[in-house]
Structures are given as C-alpha cells and as structure tokens.
Amino acid sequence: MIDQTAQLHELPDYWQAQIRKLRSENYELRSRLKGNGIRASADLDELPNYWRKTIVDLRKENGRYRTDRRELQIEVEALRAELGAQDK
C-alpha cells in the first residue's frame, strides 16, 4: 500500500509516469483554453467530450448546491428572527 502523503519521487515509476502524463495533459488543455480565449461561459463544443461532460456535471452540481445553500440561508434567517423575538 502506498502512503497517501508520499511525494512524487517516492512513488513507483509507473505512478510517477501517470502523474506526469496527467499534469502534462492538464497543462496542455489549460494552455489551449487560454490561447483560444475560452472562459467559463465558453462554447463547450471546443472541448473534448470528457471535459464537456465533466463541466456540465459540475455546473448541475453547482446549481444544486446553490439551491441548498439558499434554502439553508432562509432557514437560518428564520431561526435568527425567532431568537430575536424570544429575546424581546
């Protein structure tokens, strides 16, 4: 079992190569996005299918989290109002 806190140079050669490959791919994709002027609201057709699906899924998840957060904010405001009414 590999320690989760292991540094890159402490990993087996296979995993070092995999991590370097993914870092390189990440750098390349980020460079392409910057070079094309693509922002968060950009056309998803420019991206590979995997990235497109990931972004769509993350946007959906983000929307759910925003809805949950707003509902919790309303609940907190109601509890604060209730506490304020009890203090008077």
trRosetta pair geometry for C-beta under 8 A, 3 or more apart (Angstrom, degrees):
i j d omega theta_ij theta_ji phi_ij phi_ji
2 6 5.7 -74 174 6 94 147
2 11 6.5 35 -150 -121 141 81
2 12 7.6 -102 -87 -5 129 96
2 15 7.4 38 -94 -15 170 171
3 6 4.5 120 73 -46 90 94
3 10 7.8 -27 53 124 109 138
6 10 4.3 -130 -171 89 100 125
6 11 5.8 123 123 -65 130 77
7 10 4.8 92 57 3 74 108
7 11 7.7 -131 97 -18 42 85
8 11 6.0 -50 -161 14 37 115
8 16 6.0 98 176 -121 85 86
8 19 6.2 -140 -128 93 106 153
9 16 7.4 53 -105 -107 33 129
11 15 4.2 -96 163 86 128 121
11 16 5.2 160 83 -56 108 79
11 19 7.3 86 64 -3 161 137
12 15 5.2 84 61 14 79 101
12 16 7.1 -143 97 -8 38 90
13 16 5.5 -56 -146 36 33 115
13 17 6.3 32 157 -19 67 105
14 17 6.0 -61 -157 35 28 109
14 18 6.5 26 150 -18 65 107
15 18 5.4 -49 -143 36 37 114
15 19 6.2 37 158 -18 67 104
16 19 6.0 -57 -148 38 28 108
16 20 6.3 26 155 -16 64 109
17 20 5.8 -57 -145 39 30 110
17 21 6.2 33 155 -23 65 107
18 21 5.7 -55 -148 34 29 113
18 22 6.4 24 156 -14 64 106
19 22 5.9 -56 -147 39 31 108
19 23 6.2 33 153 -20 65 107
20 23 5.6 -53 -146 37 31 113
20 24 6.3 33 154 -21 64 106
21 24 5.8 -56 -151 36 28 112
21 25 6.4 28 152 -18 64 107
22 25 5.6 -52 -144 38 33 111
22 26 6.2 37 154 -21 65 106
23 26 5.6 -54 -147 36 30 113
23 27 6.3 31 153 -19 64 106
24 27 5.7 -53 -148 36 30 112
24 28 6.3 31 153 -19 64 107
25 28 5.7 -54 -147 36 31 112
25 29 6.3 28 156 -17 65 106
26 29 5.9 -56 -147 38 28 108
26 30 6.3 26 156 -16 64 108
27 30 5.9 -58 -147 39 28 109
27 31 6.2 30 154 -21 64 108
28 31 5.7 -56 -148 36 29 112
28 32 6.4 29 154 -19 64 105
29 32 5.6 -52 -148 35 32 112
29 33 6.4 33 153 -20 65 104
29 51 7.0 174 -157 -84 142 151
30 33 5.6 -53 -148 35 33 112
30 34 6.3 28 155 -14 66 106
31 34 5.9 -57 -146 41 30 107
31 35 5.9 29 156 -20 66 113
32 35 5.6 -57 -139 41 28 111
32 36 6.1 16 164 -9 65 112
32 38 7.9 8 125 22 72 127
33 36 6.3 -64 -144 44 24 101
33 38 4.6 -90 -154 65 72 110
33 42 7.7 -175 -150 24 92 161
34 37 7.6 31 179 -73 31 31
34 38 7.9 -75 -53 44 19 75
36 42 7.9 86 110 -152 111 151
36 46 6.4 168 137 -173 162 150
37 42 8.0 152 113 -103 60 127
38 42 3.7 38 -160 -111 83 171
38 43 7.4 -95 -127 43 105 67
38 46 5.8 -145 -93 81 145 153
38 47 8.0 151 169 -56 161 94
39 42 5.2 143 50 -42 50 96
42 46 6.5 -47 144 32 120 133
43 46 5.5 93 89 -12 90 101
44 47 5.6 -54 -167 30 60 113
44 52 4.7 101 171 -131 111 97
44 55 6.3 -162 -118 76 115 138
44 56 7.2 44 -130 -55 161 96
45 52 7.7 44 -86 -102 26 136
47 51 4.2 -108 171 89 122 120
47 52 4.8 156 87 -60 112 80
47 55 7.0 75 71 -1 168 138
48 51 5.0 85 59 13 80 102
48 52 6.9 -145 95 -10 37 91
49 52 5.5 -57 -144 36 31 114
49 53 6.2 28 160 -17 67 105
50 53 6.1 -58 -151 37 27 107
50 54 6.3 27 152 -19 63 110
51 54 5.5 -55 -145 38 33 114
51 55 6.2 33 157 -19 67 105
52 55 6.0 -57 -149 36 27 108
52 56 6.4 25 154 -17 63 108
53 56 5.8 -55 -146 38 31 111
53 57 6.2 30 156 -18 65 108
54 57 5.8 -58 -148 39 28 110
54 58 6.2 26 155 -18 65 109
55 58 5.7 -55 -144 38 31 110
55 59 6.3 33 156 -21 65 105
56 59 5.8 -54 -148 34 29 111
56 60 6.6 30 153 -18 63 104
57 60 5.8 -55 -151 35 32 111
57 61 6.3 30 153 -17 66 107
58 61 5.6 -54 -144 40 33 112
58 62 6.1 38 153 -24 65 106
59 62 5.5 -51 -145 35 30 115
59 63 6.5 36 153 -22 62 103
60 63 5.7 -54 -154 32 32 113
60 64 6.7 31 150 -17 64 102
61 64 5.7 -52 -152 34 35 111
61 65 6.4 34 151 -18 66 105
62 65 5.7 -54 -148 37 32 111
62 66 6.4 36 152 -22 65 104
63 66 5.7 -51 -148 33 32 112
63 67 6.5 32 153 -18 64 104
64 67 5.7 -55 -151 36 33 112
64 68 6.3 32 152 -17 66 107
65 68 5.6 -53 -145 39 33 112
65 69 6.1 36 155 -22 66 107
66 69 5.6 -53 -144 36 29 113
66 70 6.3 29 156 -19 64 105
67 70 5.9 -55 -148 35 29 109
67 71 6.5 28 154 -17 63 106
68 71 5.8 -57 -150 37 31 111
68 72 6.3 27 154 -15 66 108
69 72 5.8 -59 -149 40 30 109
69 73 6.3 35 152 -23 66 105
70 73 5.5 -50 -146 33 33 114
70 74 6.6 35 154 -19 64 102
71 74 5.8 -53 -153 33 32 111
71 75 6.5 32 149 -18 64 106
72 75 5.4 -52 -147 37 36 114
72 76 6.3 38 153 -21 67 103
73 76 5.7 -51 -146 36 32 111
73 77 6.4 35 153 -20 64 104
74 77 5.7 -53 -149 35 31 113
74 78 6.5 32 152 -19 64 105
75 78 5.7 -54 -151 35 32 112
75 79 6.5 29 153 -16 65 106
76 79 5.7 -55 -148 38 33 110
76 80 6.3 35 153 -20 66 105
77 80 5.7 -53 -147 36 31 112
77 81 6.4 32 153 -20 64 105
78 81 5.7 -53 -149 36 31 112
78 82 6.4 34 151 -20 64 105
79 82 5.5 -51 -147 36 34 114
79 83 6.4 33 154 -17 65 103
80 83 5.7 -53 -147 38 32 110
80 84 6.2 34 152 -21 65 106
81 84 5.5 -53 -146 37 31 114
81 85 6.4 33 153 -21 64 104
82 85 5.7 -53 -149 34 31 111
82 86 6.6 30 151 -19 63 105
83 86 5.6 -54 -149 35 34 112
83 87 6.5 38 153 -25 65 103
84 87 5.8 -51 -150 29 33 113
84 88 7.1 32 154 -22 61 103
85 88 6.1 -55 -157 27 34 110
